Amino acid sequence: MGQNHEQIYQRAQDWVREAGAMVKNFLENNEILHETKSHQADLVTVADRSVEKFLVELIQKHYPDHKLLGEEGMGENTKEFSGYVWLIDPIDGTANFVSQQADFVISVGLYLDQQGVFGIVYDVMRDEMIHALKGKGVFFNDKRIEKMDEQLALIDSMLSYEHSLRTEAQVKAGQKLLELYPRVRGIRSYGVTALSLARVAIGRVNGFITMGTNPWDHAAGAFLVQEAGGKVTDFDGNDLPLDRRSSVIACNPGIYDEILQFIRERKIHV
């Protein structure tokens, strides 16, 4: 393809920061009216749609041959993943955005033939950008992050966990997953896939587990974890798909086998 990945990566960081400023402006003007989508807690705001439209228009202007997949459907929402594909969640954590005005992120990932090129996760209110270009290391704003220590023990690990409890099957699966609690130092729930994955990449938590999340939620963050030396698969040990929802294990490689075995032994799936 011959495209300058470094240039695209730097541009994308600038665009995401501009999008973050847009979000702050919505908050300052108290423009956080929301609608529901699939259920009462599945929210969308004018900020979600405006940010995705802003990013999609820039991508289409500068890279018209690239494909797009975004949560709010402002691009063509490709179902074909050869070549360059951008995966965008304009506000991951919309419920947090509406209720708390904190703990939400902008997530942007670029893939080439289903392999990550770069990932950017921007915590708008903390002004914390976790980002990486393939083979160049993970950065927290301008600071490079050390790769993960592979000698980590599960009992010394802090995990992040995200799980819906809307059906009986989900409740039963969630109860099985919580049996992991005595084996770790602690479990936290942020309610934001991309934020949780970014925190794994920079070592604030050591692993993230969810039974179901969309590709625009995990694309950038999963790439960050891998670039930090982490292991990322679904509950069957397979690479994450870009064309459908998926379970996710993303963690320090020292604890991956134990977590995967735990899930397999309990046959945890929804």
Phi and psi in degrees as a GROMACS rama.xvg file:
@    title "Ramachandran Plot"
@    xaxis  label "Phi"
@    yaxis  label "Psi"
@TYPE xy
70.078  22.2717  GLY-2
-92.2486  147.627  GLN-3
-81.1293  99.1092  ASN-4
-65.9624  -36.4591  HIS-5
-61.3143  -42.6261  GLU-6
-65.5568  -44.4284  GLN-7
-61.8188  -42.5006  ILE-8
-60.7929  -46.6353  TYR-9
-66.0394  -41.5594  GLN-10
-60.1661  -45.1637  ARG-11
-61.8049  -38.8048  ALA-12
-61.1117  -43.5028  GLN-13
-61.8703  -43.6696  ASP-14
-62.8791  -41.084  TRP-15
-66.315  -38.8081  VAL-16
-65.0477  -38.983  ARG-17
-62.7619  -41.0802  GLU-18
-63.1736  -37.6596  ALA-19
-61.8563  -39.5278  GLY-20
-63.9793  -36.7459  ALA-21
-60.591  -44.6774  MET-22
-61.8453  -44.5489  VAL-23
-61.0948  -36.1113  LYS-24
-65.1701  -40.3534  ASN-25
-58.9528  -42.6278  PHE-26
-67.4736  -42.9223  LEU-27
-62.1971  -31.2587  GLU-28
-94.3088  7.70343  ASN-29
56.7785  37.5752  ASN-30
-99.7639  72.12  GLU-31
-125.672  27.6996  ILE-32
-59.476  141.801  LEU-33
-134.664  160.243  HIS-34
-122.785  163.194  GLU-35
-98.132  154.589  THR-36
-113.513  -101.195  LYS-37
-73.6391  -26.6334  SER-38
-157.569  177.415  HIS-39
-61.2854  -29.775  GLN-40
-95.4331  -0.919963  ALA-41
-94.7333  99.1202  ASP-42
-107.346  156.148  LEU-43
-141.832  142.43  VAL-44
-123.853  170.645  THR-45
-62.1348  -29.3072  VAL-46
-65.9026  -44.2644  ALA-47
-53.0821  -52.2779  ASP-48
-68.2933  -38.0795  ARG-49
-67.8965  -41.8142  SER-50
-66.2242  -45.5274  VAL-51
-62.5978  -42.3343  GLU-52
-60.2831  -43.4643  LYS-53
-58.4937  -49.0345  PHE-54
-69.4572  -41.9902  LEU-55
-62.5836  -42.6284  VAL-56
-63.9127  -38.6139  GLU-57
-66.1073  -43.9465  LEU-58
-63.6525  -45.0966  ILE-59
-65.1686  -32.717  GLN-60
-70.2195  -46.8175  LYS-61
-88.5351  -27.6169  HIS-62
-136.727  67.7825  TYR-63
-64.3873  -17.7638  PRO-64
-87.1119  -4.74648  ASP-65
-84.4537  148.013  HIS-66
-93.7052  165.725  LYS-67
-138.105  143.627  LEU-68
-139.542  113.105  LEU-69
-128.049  152.957  GLY-70
-60.3714  -38.4879  GLU-71
-93.9953  2.55101  GLU-72
72.9493  27.8532  GLY-73
-78.7547  -21.7836  MET-74
-95.4983  -160.035  GLY-75
-80.56  -8.87024  GLU-76
49.5075  68.9574  ASN-77
-59.0942  151.398  THR-78
-116.711  11.6631  LYS-79
-125.799  124.818  GLU-80
-115.381  21.7335  PHE-81
-80.784  157.472  SER-82
72.6052  -156.806  GLY-83
-85.2258  130.857  TYR-84
-135.213  125.402  VAL-85
-93.4309  135.02  TRP-86
-118.71  120.368  LEU-87
-126.228  128.3  ILE-88
-118.195  107.053  ASP-89
-64.1667  -36.9063  PRO-90
-142.596  101.186  ILE-91
-87.2707  119.104  ASP-92
103.757  40.8516  GLY-93
-60.8219  -37.1551  THR-94
-61.1339  -39.5552  ALA-95
-66.1859  -40.809  ASN-96
-57.5733  -45.9859  PHE-97
-70.6206  -43.9827  VAL-98
-86.395  -34.3679  SER-99
-119.188  -18.5199  GLN-100
55.4019  36.0615  GLN-101
-161.241  170.062  ALA-102
57.1898  49.086  ASP-103
-137.988  159.055  PHE-104
-140.493  161.894  VAL-105
-100.322  129.604  ILE-106
-123.28  125.368  SER-107
-137.334  124.362  VAL-108
-128.067  145.282  GLY-109
-118.854  129.971  LEU-110
-121.445  148.541  TYR-111
-125.124  116.676  LEU-112
51.0895  43.3656  ASP-113
69.3735  15.5167  GLN-114
-114.59  136.458  GLN-115
-64.6337  136.435  GLY-116
-101.769  -49.8727  VAL-117
-154.852  163.125  PHE-118
-139.653  141.712  GLY-119
-136.153  124.809  ILE-120
-126.552  119.948  VAL-121
-117.63  113.547  TYR-122
-82.4409  100.857  ASP-123
-61.5087  -48.8443  VAL-124
-73.6002  -25.8284  MET-125
-94.0401  -5.33995  ARG-126
52.6638  47.2181  ASP-127
-116.03  113.797  GLU-128
-108.557  118.407  MET-129
-103.981  125.248  ILE-130
-152.405  157.65  HIS-131
-158.224  144.181  ALA-132
-109.875  139.625  LEU-133
-46.3357  123.219  LYS-134
79.935  1.6297  GLY-135
-110.524  1.8173  LYS-136
90.4785  164.936  GLY-137
-97.871  139.334  VAL-138
-121.638  141.251  PHE-139
-106.711  104.131  PHE-140
52.768  -115.398  ASN-141
-100.245  2.07104  ASP-142
-96.9594  127.092  LYS-143
-75.9247  138.072  ARG-144
-97.5473  136.812  ILE-145
-66.4153  148.959  GLU-146
-67.697  159.732  LYS-147
-65.6857  146.427  MET-148
-80.7801  114.372  ASP-149
-77.0502  -2.79408  GLU-150
-91.1117  7.35755  GLN-151
-61.8751  136.071  LEU-152
-94.6184  148.243  ALA-153
-59.1654  -40.1351  LEU-154
-65.9715  -18.993  ILE-155
-96.7254  9.69977  ASP-156
-99.2781  144.654  SER-157
-106.926  124.795  MET-158
-111.391  155.68  LEU-159
-113.351  142.932  SER-160
-139.671  134.82  TYR-161
-137.303  127.773  GLU-162
-159.389  131.469  HIS-163
-80.8  144.371  SER-164
-124.195  47.1859  LEU-165
-95.1845  -14.2741  ARG-166
-127.307  163.407  THR-167
-61.9153  -39.9226  GLU-168
-63.1342  -39.9989  ALA-169
-65.6509  -39.5908  GLN-170
-62.7447  -45.2447  VAL-171
-64.0792  -42.0305  LYS-172
-65.3889  -39.8931  ALA-173
-62.7572  -38.815  GLY-174
-63.2306  -38.7319  GLN-175
-65.1111  -42.3892  LYS-176
-63.1895  -36.0672  LEU-177
-69.2202  -11.4476  LEU-178
-65.8543  -13.3656  GLU-179
-73.0213  -20.3715  LEU-180
-53.4902  -46.2221  TYR-181
-66.0824  -12.8803  PRO-182
-92.8587  -3.75811  ARG-183
-127.971  169.927  VAL-184
-70.0024  -35.9526  ARG-185
-179.003  162.659  GLY-186
-129.138  133.611  ILE-187
-123.086  153.555  ARG-188
-129.851  117.977  SER-189
-98.5276  -17.904  TYR-190
74.4301  16.9683  GLY-191
-143.1  106.812  VAL-192
-56.9578  -51.6397  THR-193
-62.522  -39.6309  ALA-194
-65.5464  -43.4282  LEU-195
-61.1353  -44.7088  SER-196
-63.7754  -42.4142  LEU-197
-61.7741  -36.9459  ALA-198
-70.2085  -30.2104  ARG-199
-64.4832  -44.5362  VAL-200
-60.73  -34.1715  ALA-201
-100.034  3.12177  ILE-202
87.5416  9.81742  GLY-203
-71.8986  -32.5118  ARG-204
-130.704  164.813  VAL-205
-104.402  -9.8444  ASN-206
-165.478  159.343  GLY-207
-136.845  136.114  PHE-208
-133.293  132.171  ILE-209
-147.4  147.256  THR-210
-85.4371  -11.1852  MET-211
-170.387  123.405  GLY-212
-151.685  158.437  THR-213
-88.153  157.112  ASN-214
-60.3494  -34.4042  PRO-215
-69.7937  -21.8665  TRP-216
-75.0191  -41.1242  ASP-217
-101.887  -13.6416  HIS-218
-58.1979  -51.7086  ALA-219
-69.7397  -47.1027  ALA-220
-66.6132  -39.9173  GLY-221
-61.9069  -40.449  ALA-222
-61.2573  -41.6579  PHE-223
-60.5322  -43.8243  LEU-224
-61.2356  -43.3362  VAL-225
-63.8429  -41.6552  GLN-226
-67.6954  -23.3286  GLU-227
-84.2755  0.984822  ALA-228
96.902  9.1697  GLY-229
-86.6443  172.401  GLY-230
-111.092  134.567  LYS-231
-135.786  121.892  VAL-232
-149.188  177.803  THR-233
-86.4888  -174.45  ASP-234
-70.1812  -12.1656  PHE-235
-97.3027  2.62795  ASP-236
83.8367  12.9969  GLY-237
-97.4411  158.332  ASN-238
-58.7539  150.326  ASP-239
-72.4715  135.664  LEU-240
-79.1624  154.754  PRO-241
-101.09  -5.37905  LEU-242
-108.541  6.32767  ASP-243
-165.278  168.478  ARG-244
-63.4095  155.304  ARG-245
-154.684  149.759  SER-246
-69.8018  159.932  SER-247
-142.737  131.627  VAL-248
-118.393  122.27  ILE-249
-135.945  116.612  ALA-250
-161.369  173.207  CYS-251
-57.1239  136.183  ASN-252
-62.2914  -22.9424  PRO-253
-68.5099  -20.4418  GLY-254
-114.807  -1.56554  ILE-255
-61.5302  -49.4189  TYR-256
-60.1861  -39.719  ASP-257
-66.3545  -40.9366  GLU-258
-66.6019  -45.1852  ILE-259
-62.0465  -42.7365  LEU-260
-62.7428  -42.3904  GLN-261
-56.8899  -45.4704  PHE-262
-68.2229  -41.3786  ILE-263
-66.7397  -40.6804  ARG-264
-62.4118  -33.4416  GLU-265
-95.1939  0.204232  ARG-266
50.4049  52.3878  LYS-267
-84.872  110.981  ILE-268
-153.064  152.566  HIS-269
